[in-house]
Amino acid sequence: MIREAAVAGQFYPGSSSELRKMISEMVDEQSPKEDIVGMILPHAGYVYSGAVVGATISRVNLKDTCIILGFNHRGRGKPFSIMTEGTWKTPLGEVTINSDLGKFILNNSKYLQEDYLAFNHDEHSIEVQLPFLQYFKSDIKIVPINITPYTKDTLYKEIGREIAKVIEDIHEEVTIIASSDMNHREPQELSQKKDSDAIEAILGMNEDELLNRIQKYNISMCGYAGAVSLIALAKELGAKKAELIKYQTSGDTTGDYSSVVGYAGVIIKKPEIAGMSEPVKLAKQVIETYIKEGKIISPPEILPPEMQGQAGVFVSLHKFGQLRGCIGTFEPGTENIALEIITNAISSATRDPRFTPVTVADLKYLEYSVDVLTTPEPVENSEQLDPKKYGVIVERDYRRGLLLPDLEGVDTVEQQISICRQKAGIMSYEPVSLYRFEVKRYK
């Protein structure tokens, strides 16, 4: 099935050369790109909202497939509709629907229904996004979904969570777009105030508050249902932060501020890795790749300074503040710290006998730390130990127990030694050799 371009020549130029030239003037191809979960983009005529779309999409590493949550202006067809087959035409060429993904979403949704009518005729909320996507990635695929806001209940959130579950299950990276303008047809000052209220809720990643404010302040944000779905979806995937890239109103184009429409470009960032140390980034990448794909990644070709050399390494996982896995090596067993991290990260996630193996559903909740050990040195007695500064190894013949330093609830040397004895199966009356070591803890 081919969906012809319905608003070419109206919302955007009808010729490919004019359209490409117009988009080129609205984007910044040199802008630094980042991975995101999704974004909210307006869908008005390009002369009004194209600058917002261009500034926002310029900041994004587009994936091979975009799921676009549109708004059904005309009310035709099913209220929650999806197309799983066919192509969409624009002056820049054809955009193919990712049928496999679309059908998987449809088969795993209680609410979406296959429907073409909802996307037909002059419905533009999805179509106007396509030329910008094609400009940056000519072979991009889409999954078009329309979510009509006919009630103010939890269905929008449930649809978002359904899509998130599919994304987790198939391990496919996608970009999600919620297509929506902001407040409609009110004076500039009032419209900006309403838009500010809605944007504040979006940036707070609070879909319930967005619904509440839309109802309380009578904000005529047409595609709010898709925005609610996107926020719920993003949170299911572990996202916590959103950023407003650009905002303007139609008055900024026309000069008429008596009755304006608002346009906002927002990105929802992938789960935070900024601020993570390189060892922790590696541990996180190793575990996510292994759990999702069963593959063991290779270390970076150029090792950061903190992953060069050899050392014992422990990788610790926490979920909801509770230990979820901790495995490590007393002494190095590989040629560098990076390989040590890779080996022990997989073991922490899958081979800690105290816990069941980490699952895909666990990943978004995990917190990581990596401890790199100094070479253990023998000590004559416990007076040379300090539970906050030194880790301890207790040794008796072939039995050894290790405890890392500065652990919550372990405040004395006696506690350290007792725990180490228990780990190694060394009785309290048996003489032992003591070793101490320090760690560099990365988070």
C-alpha positions as CSV (number, residue, x, y, z in Angstrom):
1,M,0.0,0.0,0.0
2,I,1.3,3.4,-1.0
3,R,0.4,6.5,1.0
4,E,0.7,9.5,-1.3
5,A,2.0,12.8,0.0
6,A,-1.1,14.7,0.9
7,V,0.2,18.1,2.0
8,A,3.2,18.6,-0.3
9,G,3.0,22.0,-1.8
10,Q,1.0,23.2,1.2
11,F,2.8,22.5,4.4
12,Y,6.2,22.2,2.7
13,P,7.5,22.6,-0.9
14,G,6.2,20.2,-3.5
15,S,9.5,19.9,-5.5
16,S,12.4,17.9,-4.1
17,S,15.0,20.6,-4.9
18,E,13.0,23.4,-3.2
19,L,12.2,21.1,-0.2
20,R,15.8,20.0,0.3
21,K,17.0,23.6,0.1
22,M,14.4,24.8,2.6
23,I,15.4,22.0,5.1
24,S,19.1,22.8,4.6
25,E,18.5,26.3,5.8
26,M,16.6,25.1,8.9
27,V,19.1,22.5,10.2
28,D,22.6,22.6,11.6
29,E,24.5,19.7,10.1
30,Q,27.5,20.5,12.3
31,S,25.6,20.3,15.5
32,P,26.9,17.7,18.0
33,K,24.7,14.6,17.9
34,E,23.5,12.5,20.8
35,D,21.6,9.3,21.3
36,I,18.1,9.8,22.6
37,V,15.0,7.8,23.4
38,G,12.7,10.1,21.6
39,M,11.6,13.7,20.8
40,I,8.5,15.9,20.6
41,L,8.3,17.8,17.3
42,P,5.7,20.2,15.9
43,H,3.9,19.5,12.7
44,A,2.8,22.8,11.3
45,G,3.7,24.3,7.9
46,Y,7.5,24.6,7.7
47,V,7.5,28.4,7.5
48,Y,5.9,28.3,11.0
49,S,7.5,25.3,12.8
50,G,10.3,24.1,10.5
51,A,13.0,26.0,12.5
52,V,12.0,24.2,15.6
53,V,12.0,20.8,14.0
54,G,15.3,21.5,12.3
55,A,17.1,22.7,15.5
56,T,15.8,19.7,17.4
57,I,16.5,16.9,14.9
58,S,20.0,18.4,14.2
59,R,20.9,17.3,17.8
60,V,19.9,13.7,17.3
61,N,21.6,10.5,16.1
62,L,18.7,9.0,14.2
63,K,18.3,5.3,14.3
64,D,17.4,3.2,11.3
65,T,13.7,3.2,12.3
66,C,11.5,5.9,13.7
67,I,8.2,5.1,15.5
68,I,6.1,8.2,15.0
69,L,3.2,8.9,17.3
70,G,0.9,11.1,15.3
71,F,-2.4,12.9,16.0
72,N,-5.5,12.2,14.0
73,H,-6.9,15.7,13.3
74,R,-9.9,14.5,11.3
75,G,-11.0,11.7,13.6
76,R,-11.3,9.2,10.7
77,G,-10.6,5.5,11.4
78,K,-9.7,3.8,14.6
79,P,-8.7,6.0,17.6
80,F,-5.5,4.0,18.3
81,S,-4.3,3.0,14.9
82,I,-1.1,1.6,13.3
83,M,0.1,0.9,9.7
84,T,2.3,-2.2,9.5
85,E,2.8,-2.4,5.7
86,G,3.4,-0.1,2.8
87,T,5.3,3.0,1.9
88,W,4.8,6.8,2.4
89,K,5.8,9.1,-0.4
90,T,7.3,12.6,-0.1
91,P,9.0,14.7,-2.8
92,L,12.3,13.3,-1.4
93,G,11.3,9.7,-2.2
94,E,9.6,6.8,-0.5
95,V,9.8,5.9,3.2
96,T,9.2,2.2,3.9
97,I,7.3,0.9,6.9
98,N,9.3,-1.4,9.1
99,S,6.7,-4.2,8.8
100,D,8.4,-6.6,11.2
101,L,8.5,-4.1,14.0
102,G,5.0,-2.7,13.3
103,K,3.4,-6.2,13.4
104,F,5.3,-7.1,16.6
105,I,3.9,-3.9,18.2
106,L,0.4,-4.6,16.9
107,N,0.5,-8.2,18.1
108,N,1.6,-7.2,21.6
109,S,-0.8,-4.3,22.1
110,K,-4.3,-4.4,23.7
111,Y,-5.3,-1.1,22.2
112,L,-3.7,-0.5,18.7
113,Q,-5.6,-1.7,15.6
114,E,-4.4,-2.0,12.0
115,D,-6.0,0.9,10.1
116,Y,-5.2,2.9,7.0
117,L,-8.0,5.4,7.1
118,A,-6.7,7.3,10.1
119,F,-3.6,8.2,8.1
120,N,-5.2,8.9,4.8
121,H,-6.5,12.1,3.0
122,D,-5.1,15.3,4.4
123,E,-3.8,14.0,7.8
124,H,-0.4,15.7,8.1
125,S,1.0,15.1,11.6
126,I,3.2,12.2,10.6
127,E,3.8,13.2,6.9
128,V,5.4,16.5,7.7
129,Q,8.1,14.8,9.8
130,L,9.3,12.6,7.0
131,P,11.3,15.0,4.8
132,F,13.4,16.1,7.8
133,L,14.1,12.4,8.6
134,Q,14.9,11.7,4.9
135,Y,17.2,14.7,4.7
136,F,19.4,13.1,7.4
137,K,18.9,9.4,6.7
138,S,17.6,8.7,3.2
139,D,16.9,5.0,3.9
140,I,15.1,5.5,7.2
141,K,12.1,3.3,8.0
142,I,9.0,4.2,10.0
143,V,6.2,2.7,12.1
144,P,3.3,5.1,11.9
145,I,0.9,5.2,14.9
146,N,-2.0,7.6,15.5
147,I,-3.1,8.1,19.1
148,T,-6.3,10.2,19.2
149,P,-6.9,12.0,22.5
150,Y,-10.6,11.3,23.1
151,T,-10.3,10.6,26.8
152,K,-8.1,11.8,29.6
153,D,-7.3,8.4,31.1
154,T,-4.3,6.0,31.4
155,L,-4.6,4.4,28.0
156,Y,-2.0,6.7,26.5
157,K,0.5,5.6,29.1
158,E,-0.4,1.9,28.6
159,I,0.3,2.2,24.9
160,G,3.6,3.8,25.6
161,R,4.5,1.0,28.0
162,E,3.5,-1.6,25.4
163,I,5.8,-0.1,22.9
164,A,8.6,0.0,25.4
165,K,8.2,-3.6,26.2
166,V,8.5,-4.5,22.5
167,I,11.6,-2.4,22.1
168,E,13.1,-4.2,25.1
169,D,12.1,-7.6,23.8
170,I,13.5,-7.2,20.3
171,H,16.6,-5.3,21.4
172,E,16.2,-3.0,18.4
173,E,17.3,0.6,18.6
174,V,14.7,3.0,17.4
175,T,13.9,6.7,17.6
176,I,10.5,7.7,18.9
177,I,8.8,10.9,17.7
178,A,5.6,12.4,19.3
179,S,4.2,14.8,16.8
180,S,2.4,17.7,18.4
181,D,2.0,21.4,18.3
182,M,1.4,23.3,21.6
183,N,-1.4,25.7,22.5
184,H,-3.6,26.9,19.7
185,R,-5.2,30.2,18.7
186,E,-4.8,32.4,21.7
187,P,-2.9,35.7,22.3
188,Q,0.9,35.3,22.6
189,E,1.3,36.0,26.3
190,L,-1.5,33.6,27.3
191,S,-0.4,31.0,24.9
192,Q,3.2,31.2,26.1
193,K,2.1,30.8,29.7
194,K,0.1,27.7,28.9
195,D,2.9,26.3,26.8
196,S,5.3,26.9,29.7
197,D,3.1,25.0,32.1
198,A,2.9,22.0,29.7
199,I,6.6,22.1,28.8
200,E,7.5,22.2,32.5
201,A,5.6,18.9,33.1
202,I,7.3,17.3,30.0
203,L,10.8,18.3,31.2
204,G,9.9,16.9,34.6
205,M,9.1,13.6,32.8
206,N,5.8,13.6,34.5
207,E,3.0,12.4,32.2
208,D,0.4,12.5,34.9
209,E,1.1,16.2,35.6
210,L,1.0,16.9,31.9
211,L,-2.5,15.4,31.6
212,N,-3.5,17.3,34.8
213,R,-2.3,20.7,33.5
214,I,-3.8,20.2,30.0
215,Q,-7.2,19.7,31.7
216,K,-6.8,22.3,34.5
217,Y,-5.5,25.1,32.3
218,N,-7.4,24.2,29.1
219,I,-4.2,23.8,27.1
220,S,-5.0,22.9,23.5
221,M,-1.9,20.9,22.8
222,C,-3.2,18.7,19.9
223,G,-0.9,15.7,20.2
224,Y,-0.6,15.5,24.0
225,A,-1.7,11.9,24.0
226,G,1.4,10.9,21.9
227,A,3.5,13.0,24.3
228,V,2.1,11.2,27.3
229,S,2.8,7.9,25.6
230,L,6.3,8.9,24.8
231,I,7.1,10.0,28.3
232,A,5.7,6.8,29.8
233,L,7.6,4.8,27.2
234,A,10.9,6.6,27.8
235,K,10.6,6.1,31.6
236,E,10.1,2.4,31.1
237,L,13.3,2.4,29.2
238,G,15.1,4.1,32.1
239,A,15.2,7.7,30.8
240,K,15.1,10.4,33.4
241,K,16.0,13.7,31.6
242,A,14.4,15.8,28.9
243,E,15.7,19.0,27.3
244,L,13.9,21.8,25.5
245,I,15.8,22.6,22.3
246,K,13.7,25.4,20.8
247,Y,10.4,27.1,21.3
248,Q,8.6,29.7,19.3
249,T,5.1,30.6,18.1
250,S,3.5,31.3,14.8
251,G,3.6,35.0,15.7
252,D,7.4,34.9,15.4
253,T,6.8,34.2,11.7
254,T,3.8,36.3,10.9
255,G,4.3,39.2,13.4
256,D,0.6,38.8,14.5
257,Y,0.6,38.0,18.2
258,S,-3.2,38.3,18.7
259,S,-3.8,34.6,17.9
260,V,-0.8,32.2,17.9
261,V,0.1,28.5,17.9
262,G,3.1,27.3,19.9
263,Y,5.8,25.0,18.8
264,A,8.3,23.2,21.0
265,G,11.1,20.8,20.2
266,V,12.1,18.5,23.1
267,I,14.5,15.6,23.3
268,I,14.3,12.8,25.9
269,K,17.8,11.7,26.6
270,K,18.9,8.1,26.9
271,P,19.6,6.8,30.4
272,E,22.3,9.0,31.8
273,I,25.9,7.9,31.1
274,A,27.4,11.4,31.2
275,G,29.5,11.5,34.3
276,M,30.1,7.8,34.4
277,S,33.8,6.8,34.5
278,E,35.2,4.9,31.6
279,P,35.5,1.6,33.6
280,V,31.8,1.8,34.6
281,K,30.7,2.7,31.0
282,L,32.6,-0.4,29.8
283,A,31.0,-2.6,32.5
284,K,27.5,-1.3,31.6
285,Q,28.0,-1.8,27.9
286,V,29.4,-5.3,28.5
287,I,26.5,-6.4,30.6
288,E,23.8,-4.9,28.4
289,T,25.3,-6.4,25.2
290,Y,25.7,-9.8,26.8
291,I,22.2,-10.0,28.4
292,K,20.5,-8.6,25.3
293,E,22.5,-10.3,22.5
294,G,24.6,-13.0,24.2
295,K,27.7,-11.4,22.8
296,I,31.0,-10.5,24.5
297,I,32.3,-7.2,23.3
298,S,36.0,-6.4,22.8
299,P,37.8,-3.8,24.9
300,P,38.4,-0.4,23.3
301,E,41.2,-0.3,20.8
302,I,42.8,2.6,22.6
303,L,42.6,2.0,26.4
304,P,42.0,4.9,28.7
305,P,44.8,5.4,31.3
306,E,42.6,3.9,34.1
307,M,42.2,0.6,32.1
308,Q,45.8,0.1,31.2
309,G,48.1,-2.2,33.2
310,Q,47.1,-5.2,35.2
311,A,45.1,-5.4,38.5
312,G,42.5,-7.4,40.3
313,V,39.0,-6.0,39.6
314,F,35.6,-6.3,41.2
315,V,32.4,-5.3,39.4
316,S,29.4,-4.6,41.6
317,L,25.8,-4.3,40.6
318,H,23.0,-2.7,42.7
319,K,19.2,-2.6,42.0
320,F,17.0,-0.3,44.1
321,G,19.9,0.2,46.5
322,Q,20.4,-3.5,47.1
323,L,23.3,-5.6,46.0
324,R,22.4,-7.5,42.8
325,G,25.8,-9.1,42.0
326,C,29.5,-8.7,42.8
327,I,32.2,-10.9,41.4
328,G,35.9,-10.1,41.0
329,T,39.5,-11.2,41.0
330,F,42.0,-10.9,43.8
331,E,44.9,-10.7,41.3
332,P,44.9,-10.0,37.6
333,G,44.1,-12.9,35.3
334,T,44.2,-11.1,32.0
335,E,46.5,-8.8,30.2
336,N,44.8,-5.5,31.1
337,I,42.2,-4.0,33.4
338,A,39.7,-3.6,30.5
339,L,39.7,-7.4,29.9
340,E,39.4,-7.9,33.6
341,I,36.3,-5.7,33.7
342,I,34.7,-7.5,30.8
343,T,35.2,-10.9,32.4
344,N,34.1,-9.9,35.8
345,A,31.1,-7.8,34.6
346,I,29.6,-10.8,32.9
347,S,30.3,-13.0,36.0
348,S,28.7,-10.4,38.3
349,A,25.6,-10.4,36.1
350,T,25.2,-14.1,35.5
351,R,27.3,-16.2,37.9
352,D,27.0,-14.7,41.4
353,P,25.6,-17.7,43.3
354,R,23.6,-15.4,45.6
355,F,21.4,-14.1,42.9
356,T,19.5,-15.2,39.8
357,P,21.1,-14.0,36.5
358,V,20.3,-10.5,35.5
359,T,17.5,-10.2,32.9
360,V,16.7,-7.7,30.2
361,A,14.0,-6.3,32.5
362,D,16.6,-5.6,35.2
363,L,18.9,-3.6,33.1
364,K,17.2,-0.2,33.3
365,Y,17.4,-0.4,37.1
366,L,21.0,-1.4,37.6
367,E,23.7,0.8,39.1
368,Y,27.3,-0.1,38.6
369,S,30.6,0.3,40.3
370,V,34.1,-1.0,39.4
371,D,36.8,-1.4,42.0
372,V,40.4,-1.7,40.8
373,L,42.7,-3.3,43.5
374,T,46.2,-2.5,44.4
375,T,48.6,-5.5,44.9
376,P,47.7,-7.0,48.3
377,E,50.4,-6.6,51.0
378,P,50.8,-8.8,54.1
379,V,50.1,-7.2,57.5
380,E,51.3,-8.4,60.9
381,N,48.1,-7.8,62.8
382,S,44.7,-6.1,62.7
383,E,46.0,-2.8,64.0
384,Q,47.4,-2.2,60.5
385,L,43.9,-2.4,59.0
386,D,41.3,0.3,58.5
387,P,37.8,-0.7,57.2
388,K,37.3,2.6,55.4
389,K,40.7,2.7,53.7
390,Y,41.8,-0.9,53.2
391,G,40.2,-4.0,51.9
392,V,41.1,-7.3,53.6
393,I,42.1,-10.7,52.5
394,V,42.0,-13.5,55.1
395,E,44.0,-16.6,54.2
396,R,44.3,-20.1,55.6
397,D,46.0,-22.7,53.5
398,Y,44.1,-22.8,50.1
399,R,41.1,-20.9,51.6
400,R,40.9,-17.1,51.0
401,G,38.2,-14.6,51.8
402,L,38.2,-11.0,50.5
403,L,36.2,-7.9,51.5
404,L,36.3,-4.6,49.8
405,P,36.8,-1.4,51.8
406,D,34.3,1.3,52.7
407,L,31.2,-0.9,52.7
408,E,27.9,0.3,54.2
409,G,27.4,-1.5,57.6
410,V,31.0,-2.6,57.9
411,D,32.5,-0.2,60.4
412,T,35.2,-2.2,62.3
413,V,38.2,-4.4,61.5
414,E,36.6,-7.2,63.5
415,Q,33.6,-7.2,61.2
416,Q,35.8,-7.2,58.1
417,I,37.8,-10.2,59.3
418,S,34.7,-12.1,60.5
419,I,33.0,-11.7,57.1
420,C,36.1,-12.8,55.3
421,R,36.3,-15.9,57.5
422,Q,32.7,-16.7,56.7
423,K,33.3,-16.3,53.0
424,A,36.3,-18.6,53.0
425,G,34.9,-21.2,55.4
426,I,37.6,-20.5,58.0
427,M,36.6,-21.1,61.6
428,S,37.1,-18.3,64.2
429,Y,39.7,-20.3,66.1
430,E,41.9,-21.0,63.1
431,P,45.1,-18.9,62.7
432,V,45.1,-16.8,59.5
433,S,47.4,-14.6,57.4
434,L,46.1,-11.1,56.8
435,Y,46.6,-8.9,53.7
436,R,45.4,-5.5,53.0
437,F,44.9,-3.6,49.7
438,E,43.4,-0.3,48.5
439,V,41.0,0.2,45.7
440,K,40.2,2.9,43.2
441,R,36.4,2.9,43.1
442,Y,34.8,4.1,39.8
443,K,31.1,5.0,39.5
